[in-house]
Amino acid sequence: MSTGGWGNLVPLPRTLSKAPMTHPAPDGSVAAAHKLLIVDDEPKIGRMLSDYFLLHGHEVRVVASGEEALALADVYQPDVVLLDILMPGLDGIATLKHIKHTWPPVRVIIMSAVDHEEVIKGALRLGADFYVTKPVRLEELERYVNGYAPSRRPPEL
């Protein structure tokens, strides 16, 4: 099965365990699984990301809006939020502001098709830890989730 991009994945069985596991990091050490909250209004993307991260030992919850993300985050207490920007209702930027104000330690990774320098800089200034543009390689996204990839913070920040 190829995991190189968005369009070439085969759906995985939904019976995968959600129990936390450990998995090897790029440097060979063992990293603990994370609790992920995936926020994307495109169900196909949410399912694909959920399947991938469940397979790699992470605990995952998926919601389709900023409002749902904020309601669930209070109860679920994720380690990492994978957040789309363009969503109906409460968009990703407003959701990011609220998450960083309410739960500052939560790592937020923006995943968006928006590739404008000002939007990227703005999201990073508001507290996003990483900003990746769609389509993204799943292996690369997992490195960001695990904290092994460098931030895309502009030098002037």
C-alpha positions in Angstrom: 0.0 0.0 0.0 1.4 3.4 -0.9 1.0 6.3 1.5 2.8 8.9 -0.6 -0.2 11.2 -1.2 -3.9 11.8 -0.8 -5.2 10.0 -3.8 -3.5 6.6 -3.7 -4.5 5.1 -0.4 -6.5 2.0 0.2 -9.0 2.3 3.1 -8.0 0.3 6.2 -10.3 -1.8 8.3 -12.1 0.1 11.0 -11.5 -2.6 13.6 -8.0 -1.3 14.4 -7.3 -1.0 18.1 -7.2 2.5 19.5 -4.9 1.5 22.4 -1.8 3.6 22.7 1.3 1.9 21.4 4.9 3.0 20.8 6.6 3.2 17.5 10.2 3.9 16.3 11.2 7.5 15.6 13.4 8.4 12.6 16.4 8.4 15.0 15.7 4.8 16.2 14.3 5.8 19.6 10.8 4.8 20.6 8.1 7.5 20.6 4.9 7.2 22.5 1.6 7.4 20.6 -0.3 10.7 20.6 -3.9 11.6 21.1 -4.9 13.2 17.8 -7.9 15.4 17.0 -8.4 15.7 13.2 -10.5 18.6 12.2 -11.5 18.6 8.5 -14.8 19.2 6.8 -14.0 16.7 4.0 -15.0 13.3 5.3 -12.7 11.4 2.9 -9.7 13.2 4.2 -10.7 12.7 7.8 -11.2 9.0 7.3 -7.9 8.6 5.4 -5.9 10.5 8.1 -7.7 8.6 10.9 -7.0 5.2 9.3 -3.3 6.1 8.8 -2.7 7.3 12.3 -4.6 4.5 13.9 -2.5 2.0 12.0 0.6 3.8 13.3 -0.5 3.5 17.0 -2.1 6.8 17.7 -5.4 7.4 19.4 -7.6 9.4 17.0 -10.9 11.4 17.0 -12.2 13.1 13.8 -14.6 16.0 13.6 -15.9 18.1 10.7 -16.0 21.6 12.2 -14.3 24.1 14.5 -17.3 24.1 16.8 -17.1 20.3 17.2 -13.4 20.5 17.7 -13.7 22.9 20.6 -16.5 20.9 22.2 -14.5 17.6 22.0 -11.1 19.0 22.9 -12.3 19.9 26.4 -13.3 16.3 27.1 -10.8 14.4 24.9 -7.7 16.6 25.7 -5.6 15.9 22.5 -1.9 16.2 22.4 -2.0 17.2 18.7 -4.7 18.8 16.6 -4.5 18.4 12.8 -6.6 21.4 11.6 -7.9 22.5 8.2 -8.4 26.3 7.6 -11.2 26.5 5.1 -14.3 25.1 6.9 -17.9 26.4 7.1 -18.9 27.9 10.4 -15.9 28.4 12.8 -12.9 28.3 10.4 -9.5 27.0 11.2 -8.0 30.3 12.2 -10.7 31.1 14.7 -10.4 27.5 16.0 -6.6 27.8 16.3 -7.0 31.1 18.3 -9.4 29.4 20.7 -7.3 26.3 21.2 -4.1 28.2 21.9 -5.9 30.5 24.3 -7.7 27.7 26.2 -5.1 24.8 25.9 -1.7 26.4 25.2 0.3 23.2 25.3 -1.7 21.5 22.6 0.4 21.2 19.4 -1.6 22.4 16.4 -0.6 21.4 12.8 -2.4 23.3 10.1 -3.1 21.3 7.0 -4.5 23.4 4.2 -4.7 23.9 0.5 -4.1 27.6 1.2 -0.5 28.3 0.3 -0.3 32.1 0.7 2.7 33.4 2.6 0.7 35.8 4.7 -1.8 33.1 5.7 1.0 30.8 6.7 2.8 33.6 8.7 -0.4 34.6 10.4 -1.2 31.0 11.5 2.3 30.6 12.9 2.1 33.9 14.7 -1.2 32.8 16.3 0.5 29.7 17.7 0.3 27.0 15.0 3.3 24.7 15.5 3.5 23.6 11.9 1.8 24.5 8.6 1.7 22.0 5.8 0.0 22.4 2.5 -2.3 19.8 0.9 -1.6 17.4 -0.6 0.9 16.2 2.0 2.8 13.0 2.3 1.5 11.0 5.2 5.0 10.0 6.4 5.9 13.8 6.5 2.8 14.6 8.4 3.6 11.9 10.9 7.0 13.4 11.5 5.4 16.7 12.3 2.9 14.9 14.6 5.9 13.2 16.4 7.8 16.5 16.6 10.8 15.4 14.5 10.4 17.8 11.6 11.6 21.5 11.7 8.9 24.2 12.0 8.1 26.3 9.0 8.3 29.4 11.1 9.6 32.3 9.0 13.0 33.7 10.2 11.5 37.1 11.1 9.1 35.7 13.7 
